[in-house]
Amino acid sequence: MRIQREIPAADLLVIDDGSRDGTAQVARRFGAEVVQHSFNLGYGAALQTGYLYARRRRYERIVQMDADGQHDSASLPDLLSALDSGADLVVGSRYRQNNAPQTTFARRLGTRIFSWIVTKWTGVQITDATSGFQAMSGKALDELVHDNFPEDYPDADVLITLARAGIQIVEIPVRMHERSGGTSMHRSGRAAYYAYKMFLTLSLLPIRRRSPFRAGRKVSLAKTS
């Protein structure tokens, strides 16, 4: 795998979100650990499964990548280097260089709007608020392992929530490719729902409170680590 060429010592984890296409078997064949959901739970739930796995095993640095071929593993050393320089969350942006893959006008417009909102809220220049190509420290991971994490579209709202919690966020340029498989979660009618849900969530952030179950989740994590 290309990831192993870039970071030979990396531990690989694949979250199989209820797929029926042999994902788990292929991933194991290449030496990855696999956690399987019995049925499809959504993008956000798959991410938090990965976060829980990493926290229970006390990882201090993780990188998340989509499985559709868009994220170029050649950018992995740059993401990790930004963590080494003191960042807690590193967002990989396809728009900081002139090599962004083609996408729809609506997707580009939505990304610009939410990136502008995140920039205003966090004080950090963000150009790709919907990027799933990220690296994070254990400190950032601790803020993501709780019951308030969105189960469907964790994008701009998560970045703002982390910034409010004191997480140091930076954005760096990365290379992304055209999707080689799967379908976008922002397609057709889902794009309209995404915009509605994101604007609603962002409007509630000033009054939102953390889940009362979070303390119990932390105790559970400590006992199972």
C-alpha positions as CSV (number, residue, x, y, z in Angstrom):
1,M,0.0,0.0,0.0
2,R,1.1,3.6,-0.7
3,I,0.6,4.5,3.0
4,Q,3.2,1.9,4.0
5,R,5.7,3.3,1.5
6,E,5.4,6.8,3.0
7,I,5.3,5.7,6.7
8,P,6.5,2.2,7.0
9,A,5.9,2.1,10.8
10,A,2.3,3.2,10.6
11,D,-0.4,1.0,12.1
12,L,-3.3,0.8,9.6
13,L,-7.0,0.7,10.6
14,V,-9.9,0.5,8.2
15,I,-13.4,1.2,9.3
16,D,-15.8,-1.0,7.3
17,D,-19.1,0.8,7.6
18,G,-21.4,-2.1,6.8
19,S,-20.1,-2.6,3.2
20,R,-20.9,-5.6,1.1
21,D,-18.1,-5.4,-1.4
22,G,-15.3,-7.3,0.4
23,T,-13.6,-4.2,1.9
24,A,-12.6,-6.0,5.0
25,Q,-11.0,-8.9,3.2
26,V,-9.0,-6.7,0.9
27,A,-7.9,-4.5,3.8
28,R,-6.7,-7.4,5.9
29,R,-4.8,-8.8,2.9
30,F,-2.7,-5.7,2.9
31,G,-2.0,-5.9,6.7
32,A,-4.6,-3.5,8.0
33,E,-6.7,-3.9,11.2
34,V,-10.4,-3.8,10.4
35,V,-13.3,-2.8,12.5
36,Q,-16.6,-3.7,11.0
37,H,-20.0,-2.1,11.6
38,S,-22.9,-4.7,11.2
39,F,-24.7,-2.1,9.1
40,N,-24.2,1.3,7.6
41,L,-24.1,4.0,10.4
42,G,-22.8,6.9,8.4
43,Y,-19.6,8.9,7.9
44,G,-19.5,10.5,11.3
45,A,-20.1,7.2,13.1
46,A,-17.3,5.6,11.2
47,L,-14.9,8.4,12.1
48,Q,-15.8,8.1,15.8
49,T,-15.3,4.4,15.7
50,G,-11.8,5.1,14.6
51,Y,-11.3,7.7,17.2
52,L,-12.4,5.4,20.0
53,Y,-10.1,2.7,18.7
54,A,-7.2,5.1,18.7
55,R,-7.9,6.5,22.2
56,R,-8.3,3.1,23.8
57,R,-5.0,2.1,22.4
58,R,-3.4,5.4,23.6
59,Y,-2.3,6.6,20.1
60,E,-0.8,10.1,20.4
61,R,-0.9,10.9,16.6
62,I,-3.4,9.7,14.0
63,V,-4.2,10.6,10.4
64,Q,-7.6,10.0,8.8
65,M,-8.1,9.5,5.1
66,D,-11.1,8.7,2.9
67,A,-11.2,5.4,1.2
68,D,-12.2,6.7,-2.3
69,G,-8.7,7.4,-3.6
70,Q,-8.9,11.2,-3.3
71,H,-6.3,11.6,-0.6
72,D,-2.7,11.3,-1.7
73,S,-0.5,9.4,0.8
74,A,2.5,11.5,-0.4
75,S,1.1,14.3,1.7
76,L,1.2,12.2,4.9
77,P,4.7,13.3,6.0
78,D,3.7,17.0,5.6
79,L,0.6,16.5,7.9
80,L,2.7,14.7,10.5
81,S,5.4,17.4,10.3
82,A,2.8,20.1,11.1
83,L,1.8,18.1,14.2
84,D,5.5,17.9,15.2
85,S,5.6,21.7,14.9
86,G,3.0,22.1,17.6
87,A,-0.4,21.9,15.9
88,D,-3.1,19.7,17.5
89,L,-5.2,19.4,14.3
90,V,-3.9,19.7,10.8
91,V,-6.4,20.1,7.9
92,G,-5.2,19.2,4.5
93,S,-6.6,21.6,1.9
94,R,-7.0,20.9,-1.8
95,Y,-7.4,24.6,-2.5
96,R,-4.1,26.0,-1.3
97,Q,-2.5,24.9,-4.5
98,N,-3.8,25.0,-8.0
99,N,-4.3,21.3,-8.3
100,A,-7.8,20.7,-6.8
101,P,-9.8,18.0,-8.6
102,Q,-12.9,19.0,-10.5
103,T,-16.1,19.3,-8.6
104,T,-19.6,20.8,-9.0
105,F,-20.2,24.6,-8.7
106,A,-22.6,24.0,-5.8
107,R,-19.9,22.0,-3.9
108,R,-17.3,24.7,-4.5
109,L,-19.7,27.4,-3.4
110,G,-20.7,25.5,-0.3
111,T,-17.1,24.8,0.6
112,R,-16.2,28.5,0.3
113,I,-19.2,29.6,2.4
114,F,-18.4,27.2,5.3
115,S,-14.7,27.8,5.1
116,W,-15.4,31.5,5.5
117,I,-17.6,30.8,8.5
118,V,-14.9,28.6,10.1
119,T,-12.2,31.2,9.4
120,K,-14.3,33.9,11.1
121,W,-15.1,31.8,14.1
122,T,-11.7,30.3,14.7
123,G,-9.4,33.1,13.5
124,V,-7.5,30.5,11.4
125,Q,-7.4,30.8,7.6
126,I,-9.4,27.8,6.4
127,T,-10.0,27.2,2.7
128,D,-11.2,23.6,2.8
129,A,-13.6,23.1,5.7
130,T,-15.0,19.9,4.3
131,S,-11.7,18.1,4.0
132,G,-11.5,14.7,5.6
133,F,-7.8,14.5,5.1
134,Q,-6.6,15.4,8.6
135,A,-3.9,14.6,11.2
136,M,-4.4,15.1,14.9
137,S,-2.7,14.8,18.3
138,G,-3.9,13.0,21.3
139,K,-5.2,16.3,22.8
140,A,-7.5,16.8,19.8
141,L,-8.5,13.2,19.9
142,D,-9.7,13.6,23.5
143,E,-12.1,16.3,22.3
144,L,-13.6,14.1,19.6
145,V,-14.4,11.0,21.7
146,H,-17.7,12.1,23.2
147,D,-21.4,11.7,22.6
148,N,-21.9,15.1,20.9
149,F,-19.9,14.1,17.9
150,P,-22.1,14.3,14.8
151,E,-23.0,11.0,13.2
152,D,-23.5,12.2,9.7
153,Y,-21.6,15.3,8.6
154,P,-18.7,16.3,10.9
155,D,-17.2,19.2,9.1
156,A,-17.2,22.9,9.8
157,D,-19.0,22.5,13.2
158,V,-16.3,20.1,14.4
159,L,-13.5,22.5,13.5
160,I,-15.2,25.4,15.3
161,T,-16.0,23.2,18.4
162,L,-12.3,22.1,18.6
163,A,-11.1,25.7,18.3
164,R,-13.4,26.8,21.1
165,A,-11.9,24.0,23.2
166,G,-8.4,25.4,22.8
167,I,-7.2,23.0,20.1
168,Q,-4.6,24.6,17.8
169,I,-5.7,24.2,14.2
170,V,-3.6,24.8,11.1
171,E,-4.2,24.1,7.5
172,I,-1.6,23.0,4.9
173,P,-1.8,22.3,1.2
174,V,-2.2,18.6,0.2
175,R,-2.7,16.9,-3.1
176,M,-6.1,15.3,-3.8
177,H,-7.2,13.3,-6.8
178,E,-10.5,12.6,-8.6
179,R,-12.6,10.0,-6.8
180,S,-11.7,6.5,-7.9
181,G,-14.6,4.7,-6.3
182,G,-17.8,5.2,-4.3
183,T,-20.2,8.2,-4.4
184,S,-20.0,11.6,-2.7
185,M,-22.0,12.0,0.5
186,H,-22.7,15.6,-0.7
187,R,-24.4,14.6,-3.9
188,S,-27.9,15.6,-5.2
189,G,-30.5,15.9,-2.4
190,R,-27.9,15.1,0.3
191,A,-26.2,18.4,-0.5
192,A,-29.3,20.3,0.4
193,Y,-29.7,18.4,3.6
194,Y,-26.0,19.0,4.4
195,A,-26.3,22.7,4.0
196,Y,-29.5,22.8,6.1
197,K,-28.0,20.7,8.9
198,M,-24.7,22.6,8.9
199,F,-26.3,26.0,9.1
200,L,-28.6,24.8,11.9
201,T,-25.8,23.2,13.9
202,L,-23.6,26.3,13.5
203,S,-26.5,28.6,14.7
204,L,-26.8,26.5,17.8
205,L,-23.1,26.4,18.7
206,P,-23.2,29.5,21.0
207,I,-25.7,27.8,23.3
208,R,-24.8,24.2,22.8
209,R,-23.8,22.2,25.9
210,R,-21.7,19.1,26.0
211,S,-23.5,15.8,26.6
212,P,-24.0,14.8,30.3
213,F,-22.8,11.3,29.3
214,R,-19.3,12.5,28.4
215,A,-17.9,12.0,31.9
216,G,-19.1,8.4,31.9
217,R,-17.6,7.8,28.4
218,K,-14.2,9.0,29.7
219,V,-14.4,6.6,32.7
220,S,-15.3,3.8,30.3
221,L,-12.4,4.6,28.0
222,A,-10.0,4.6,31.0
223,K,-11.2,1.2,32.2
224,T,-10.9,-0.4,28.8
225,S,-7.5,1.1,27.8
